[in-house]
Amino acid sequence: MPLLFASIGDEVTIKSIGGAPDVKQHLVDLGFTSGATVTVIQKVTTGLIVKVKEARIALDKGMASKVLI
């Protein structure tokens, strides 16, 4: 299931990252790796605000749909 469909407050584990190689690398650089825990902080009209490795990161809907949980 894509991260985009997680609910506010959900703490989920990343199963895999999809997309083009440059997109995958960008997400990995931000801390989105297989096995990492992500918490959904807020849903906004353009995507999500999540907490990963003690950092808050905003992801648009396209990027959030590439992160599979």
Secondary structure, DSSP 8 states (H G I E B T S, - for coil): -BGGG--TT-EEE--EE-S-HHHHHHHHHHT--TT-EEEEEEEETTEEEEEETTEEEEEEHHHHHHEE-
